Amino acid sequence: MGMQPRPNPVSRAPRGLAICLLLALLAPACASVSLERSTQTSGTYESEGWSFTLFAIDMPSGALSIARENAADFHLANTTETSAKVTPDLGWFNWVLDIISVRKATVKGTWGFADH
């Protein structure tokens, strides 16, 4: 009888995990901001940020941080955050999302000085 080829000792699971990690590191963060004027010197803004989470590590950073930093990049005077929301939100079960997930954060607020 001929010799049987030995199975490859390297499992496919670590290879798949390595590919996922590589893709996560290469995936860019997405963000957007929209501004709407109410007067010449005031208005509202809405900023969104996306992030990828793997084993409780947000890449490149947390979605909420990305959304807030993106809004701050406009250097608007007197900005006030009125609401912030991160989706998906599973409440007590958010720890499940820390294993692997994609999260989206939306921050809304006002900026400027209203004319009276």
N, C-alpha and C positions, 0 to 999 in steps of 0.2 A: 504494500500500500504506500502511496505517496504521502508526503508530509502535507498536513492541512495548514493553510495560512492562519496565523494567529490573529485574533481580532485586535483592532486598534485599541490600545489601552486608554487613549484619550476619549473621554465621553463627549457626546455632542452637546450636552447641556452647558458646560463651561465655554465652549466655542460660541454658542448662541448668546450667552450672557456677555461675552467679550464683544461680540458684534453690536449688541444693544447698547453697551457702554460707549463704544466708539461712536455710534450714531448720535447718542445723547450729547456727547461732548462736541460733536460737530454741528449739532442743530442750533441755529441762531435763535435768539430771543425775538419775539415779535412785540411791537408796541405801536400804539397810535394815540394821537391827541386831536380833539376837535374843539375849537373855540367859537363862541358865538357872542357877538357884542349886543349889549342892551342899550348902552349909551356910548359916547366917544371914549369914556374912561372906565367902563365896567362891562361885565358880561359873565358868562358861565363857561365852564370847561368840562370835558369828559375825556378821561384818559384810560386806556386799556393796556394791559400787559399780560404776556403769556410766559409760562415757564414749564420745564420738564422736571419732575421729581423722581429720584431713584434712591431708595434706601434712605429716605429723609434728607437727601441732599438736593436742594433746588439749583437747577442749572439754567442760566448763569447766575441767577439769584431768585428770590421769591417773587411771584407774580405781582403781589401788592407793592413790593419795593420798586419793581420795574415801572409800574403804573405811576406811582408817586414821583419817582425820579424823572420820568418822562414829562410830567406836568411841570415839575420844577425847572426843567431845562428852558422853559419859555421866559423865566425871570419876570413873571407878572407881579405887579404890586398888589398887596393886600389879598392874597389868596386864602380862601377858607374852604376846607373840605367839608362837604355836606353829607356825603355818603360814600361808603366803600363796601364792595361785595366781591367775594372770591367764590368761584364756582369750579367744580362741583363742591357742595358743602353737605357732608353726611352727618353733621352734628357730632355726637359722641364717637361715631365710627370713622372720623377723619384720619385716624391712625392707619386705616387700610390704604388711604391715598398716599401715605408716606412711603409705601413699598414701591409703587410705580404709578405715576399719573401725569397728566397734563392739566395744568390749572390756568384759569383765566381770571384776572382781577379787573374790576371797573371802579374807578374813582371819579366822583362828580363833585363839583364845587363852584364857587363864585370867585371872581377876581375884580380888582379895581375899586373905584370910589363912585358910588351912584350920585348923579346930580340931583339936587333937591330944588 
